[in-house]
């Protein structure tokens, strides 16, 4: 008998037959615990998953109260905060996989389900990927309930709503869509709900897995939802009329819709004077252009347009590349690839070793390749500035994209010089103007121009009464 056939069946009034139905639905797995219990003049069986249900709770709140009951109804004897009844095998199996315990009673066609999940939660701490100088230092965790609590503590409006979804035929992953009903654009909300209602997944374990299914353009390299582990940032966007998707089992929540400029706004912008915050926001946007175009500009100028440089600077660059056996394009690609390898190695290794790898890669290898005449000093400076510029982005999503686009612009510069860079920048701009995030323009409020939304765009909002910060 297949699992699907078993899930569609109903419970009977035969205790042993019901147990067999459940065991068949679980393919006779050995971590399905079946315990016999006798209470009053009735006999029953208690079923739960060994790794998902808390054994102490099963004993204290279910088995012991049942044995002490004297003619009471079994449902009344249980000492749990959440219990219900079901007559279908499918519902019972789903509840057992969620950490519940099932009580089957001889002669009854319904099972009593009591929620006794194992509660193992890590401490709430600041996410490692989104450090800030000042502001709240808490972060989302893997528990859906904890993440919802962190948002509820910040937003106490009665119109703050939650809709629950379950995705993945094999994983049954709980997903919560949260939004403020009186603030969010109902057209945007309808668009998001349509996307979620059309999801059909075999399994769901990460936020990226869900985003790839519901986003408008899967071929765009730009992220169409903002992924964050900071509750204060998520709460800020909720108050602006955005929606938040929380996926059970992952600390990253998705804010949607989003814009390009949101990826260069930081929590720290709101912890300092608005002029200072606006200055750093502009610096981050400039860093995107540097990360995309700086190596390409060097290649184009050296290969096609040396006449635009001052004579002293041109002489210095020509001297540094005179004995380098590779053309500038190979120099740049080689150093960029080495940089990406060092970054990946530093991420995968423990922190003390990762710091050593960074020092060795930055100093020893960099010095060695220059002394060996494989790369010029100027190229080392260019690649170093490019790496620093890409890391200035508050979100790693956009930092990675800027480095990938840098490879494309380098090839265009090698083929067509400054004209090739102009073509690439124009193509990126056209793509961004056409791109939408869940029905909203990706470059809003710049394209299309929305003057009423310019208050907190590139320049930080100077409103001192603002309670939340991005």
N, C-alpha and C positions, 0 to 999 in steps of 0.2 A: 504493500500500500504506500503510495507516495505521500509526501508531506502535505501537498496541496489538498489531496483527498481527505487526509486526516483533519486538516484545519477547517474544512467545510462541514464536518460532522457535528452533531449535537450530543450532549451528554445524555446518558440513560440513567435508569434507577438502579443499575447493577454496579456496585462499587468496584469490583475487580475489573469489569469491562471498561469502566471509565479510566482506571489507572492504566490499563493497557493502551487505550486510545492516546493518552498523554505520552506514554513512553514511545509509542510508534511515531508520534509527531516530532519527538526529539531524537528519533533514530536510535533509541535505546542507549543514549549517552550515560556514562557512569557517574557524572556529577549531578544528575537529577536524583535528589534524596526523596525517598518515600518512607514515611514513618507511620506506623499504626497507632491509633489512639482510641480509647474507650471512654465515653463520658455518659453519665446517666445510664440509660438502657440502649444507647446507640453505639455503633462502631463506625470509625471513619479512617481516612488516610490523609496525612499531611504531606504535601509535595512542595519542594522549593529547590532552587539551584544552589549548589553548595558554595559557589564563589560570589553569588550576587545577593543572597539574603543573609542577614545577620543572625547567626545561630542563637546567640544569647537572647535576642528579641523574640525569636520563634519559641524558645523555651519559656521566657518570662511572661510574654503577652498573649501566647496562644495555647501552648500545650498545658502549662500549669493551670491557667484559669479554666480550661476545659475539664481537667481532671477534678477540679474543686467544685464545678457546677453541680447543682442538684435540681434537675428537672428544668433548668433554664433553657431558653432558646440559645443555640450555639452562637448565633450572631450577636446576641446580647452579652454573652460571656467573654467575648474577645476584648482585650484591653489595648486596642490600637486606635490611632486617630483617624485612619482612613480604611474603610472596608466597603465591599460591594459584592454583588452576586452576578454570576453569568452562567449561561447554559450552553455556550458554544466553545468548542475546543480551540478555535482560532484566538478568541479573546483571552482564554485562560493561558495559552502558550505565550502570548504577547506580554501578559502581566507577569508571568514567571520570569521572562527574560528582562523585565524591568526591576527585578528585585523583590517581587511580591511572593507571598506564600498562599497556597490553595488548600482549602479544606474540603474534601469529598466525603459525603455522608451516605451510608447505605440507605437505599430506598428513596433518595432524593435526586432529582434531575438537574439540580443547580449546584454550582461550586461557590463557596465563600472565599473571597479573595481579600487578603489583608496585606497592606504595604509595610514591609519590614526590610528596606534596602540597607546594604552596607554603606555607611557614610564615611568616606575617606576623602577629605578635602585638604588641599594644600593651603598654607597661610596666604592671606591676601598681601601682595607685595607689589612694588613698582616693576613694570615690565622692563626687561633688559634692553629691548630694542627701541624704547621711546623715553630715554632719560630726559629730565628737565632740570633747570637750575632752581626754580621756585614753583610752588603750587602743590596740589595734592600728590601723594606718592603711593596711591593704591592702584591696583590693576585687576583686570578680569582674570578669571581662572577657568578651569575646565568644566565646572558645574553650571548648568543652565540656571538653576535656582539662585545660586550665589550671584551670577552676573545680572540677573533681573533685579535682585535686591540692591545691588550697587547703583543701578539706575533709578529705582524707586526711591532710594534715600535722597537722591538729588532732585528728582522731579515729583512733586506731591500733588500735581494737578489731577482732578477726577477724570479729565478727558485723556489721560495717559493710558492708552489701550494696548492690549497684547492679543495676538492671534497665534494659535499653535498649529504647526504642521508636523507631519511625520514623513520622512523621506528615506528611501532605501529599502528594497524588499528583503535584503539580508541583514541590514544593520538596524532598521527601525529607529533612525536618528531623529530626536526631537529638535525642532527648530521653532524659535519664537520671533514673530514679526512685531516690533514695538514702534509706536508712533503716538503723537499728540493729535487727537482727532480735530481739535479746533484750530490747529496751526497748519497741518500738512495740506498741500494741494490735493484735492480729491481726485483729480485726473491722474496725478502721479501715483497716488495710492492705488487707484484702479489698475494702472499699468503694471505695478509691482505685483499685485494680487493675481492678475492674469498670468504673469510669468511663473509665479509660484504654483498656481493651480495646474499648470501644464507640465510640471516636473515629473519625470518618470525615471527613477534611478534604481540600479541594482544595489548599489551601496553608496553611503555618504559618510566620510570621516573628517573632511576638512572644509573650511569655508571656501577655499579656492575651487573645490569640486562642485559646490553649489553655484558659485558665481559663473563658472564656465558654461553652465546650462542656462542661466537666466539672463545673462548680459546681452545687450543688443547687437554687439559686433565682436565675434570671436576671433576675427582676423586682425584686430587692432592690437598693437603692442602696449598701448596705454591702458592702465587699470581703470575700469568703469565703475568701481565701487571702492571706497576708502576703507582699508582694513586697519583697525586700531585695537590696542589692548588697554587703552586708557578710558575709564568711565567718565572722567570729566570732559574729555573730548567728544565722546559719544553723546553725552547729555547736552553739550553745547549745540551739536547739530540737530538733535531732536527738537530743541527749543527754536531752531531756525526753520522747522518744517520738514526736516528729513526723516527717513525711516531707518530703523536699525534691525539687522538680522542677527540673531544669536543662535549659534549652532552648538548643541550639547557635545561636550568632549573636546572643545577647542577654545583657547582664550582669546582668539581673534574674532571680533564682531565686524560686520559689514555695514557701513553707512552708505545709504543710497537714496536719491541720486547724488552724484558728486561732480566736481568741476576740476579742471586742470590746476587752477590757482589754489584750491584747497590743499593740495599736496605740498605746497610751500608755505603754509601757515602753521605756526607752532603755538603750543600752550604758553611758552615763554613770552610771546608777543603781548599777552595781556597781563603779564606780571611786571611790566616796566612801563615807563612813560610812552604815550602813543607815538611820539616822534621817534623814539629809539626803536620801538617795536616795528614801526613802518620801515625804518632804515634797514633793519636786519631782514625784513620780508623782501625788500627790493634786492638786497645782496643775494638772497637765496635764488630769486628768479634769474639774476644775472649769472649765477653759478650754473644754472641749467644750460644757458647758451655757451658758457666756457667749456663745460664738459662735452657738449656736442660738437663744437667747432674749433677749439684751440689746436689739437693735433692736425686737423685738416687744414687750418690756416697756415700752419708751419709748412706742411707738405706743399701746398699750393704756391706759397711765396718762394720757397727754395727752388721748386721745380719749374715754375712758370713766370713768376712776377718778382724777381729779386730787385727790380728797379724801384719798387715802392718803399724799400727800406733805406734809412739813412746810411751813408757810406761807412761810418764807423761800425754800426751794428752789422751791416752786411759783411764787412771784413772779418768781424769776430765769428760769425756763423760759418763763413766759408773756411776759415782756418780750422774750426772744430770738426768739420765734416770732410776735410781734405783727404784724410787717410782712412776713412770709414769705407769698407768694401761694399756696403749695401746702400741702395737708394733710400731716401727718406721714408717711403711708404713701408718698406720692410722693417726699417728701424722702429717706426711707430707701432706696427702690428706686433712685432716681437716683444716690445716693452709692454704693450697693453695686455698681451696674452700672459706674460710673466706676472704682471700685476694681478690679473684675475686668478691665476694659479695660487699665488701667495695669499690672496684674500680667502679663497676656498680652503686652503690649508689652515689658515688661522682660525676660521670658523669651526672646523671639524676637530681641532686639537684642544686639549685642556688649556685653560687660561695662562698658566705660567709658561707652557711650551709655546703657545700662540704668540706671546709677547716676544719670546726669543726669535721665533720665525720672522716676525715683523722687523726686528732689528737686523737680523742676518740678511733678510731680503732687501731691506732699504739701504743698508750701508755697505755690507760686504759684497753682495752680488752687484749692486749698482756701481760701486767703485771698480770692481773687477772687470765688468764689461766695458767700462770707459777706458781703463788702462790697457785692456786687450785690443782696443781699437775697433770693437764691434759696434759700439753706439757712441754718438757724440754727446758732449756735455750738455749742449743745448736741448737735445732730445730728452735727456734725463729730467731737466727742468720742466719741459713742456708736459711730459707724462705725469710728473709729480703734481703740478698745478691742476691738471685734468682730474686726477684721482681725488685731490682735496675738494675740488669744486663739486664732483659727483656726490661725495659724502656729506656735503652741506645740506642736502635735501632731508627734511625731517622724516620722510618715509622711505624705506629701502625699496619699495615698489618703483618709485620714480627714479631713484639713484641708479638702479639696474638698467632701466630704460634709457637713461641719458648716456650710459656707457655703450650700450648696444647701438644706439643711433650714431655714436662717435665712430664706430667701425664703418658704418655706411657712408658717413660724410668723408672719412679718410679715403675710401676708394673713389668717391666722386671727385675729390680734390686731386687725386693722382691722375685721373683720366681727363678732367676738364679744367683744373685749376679753380680759381675763385668763382668762375661761372658754375662749376659743378656744385660748390658749396651753396650758392644761391638757389640752384635748382632743388637741392635737398631741403633747405630751409623752407622754400616755397611749398614743396610737397608736404612737409610736416604741418605747415600752417593750414593748407587746404584740408588735410585729413582731420586736423583738430576742429576746424570750422564745421565739417560735415558730421563729426562724431557726436553721438548722443549717449547719455547715461540715463537709462530708464525713462526715455522720453524728454529729458532735459538737455539743452545744448551744453556741450563739454566746455566751451569757452565762455559761457555766461559768467558775469553780465557784460563782457566785452563784445561778444559776437553771439547772438544779436545784442545790440547796445541797450542796456537797461539802466538808465540813469538813477532810478529810484533804489537800485541795489548796489550802487557804487560806494556806499558808506563804509563798508568793511570788505574791501576788495583787495587792491594792492596796498593802499594805505590802511593802517589799522584804525578801527572805529575809536573815536576819542570819548565815547559815552562812558562816564565814570560810574553810572548806575548799573552797568552790565554785570550780571551775577556769574555767568559762566564764560569760559574761555576755551578756545580751540588749541 
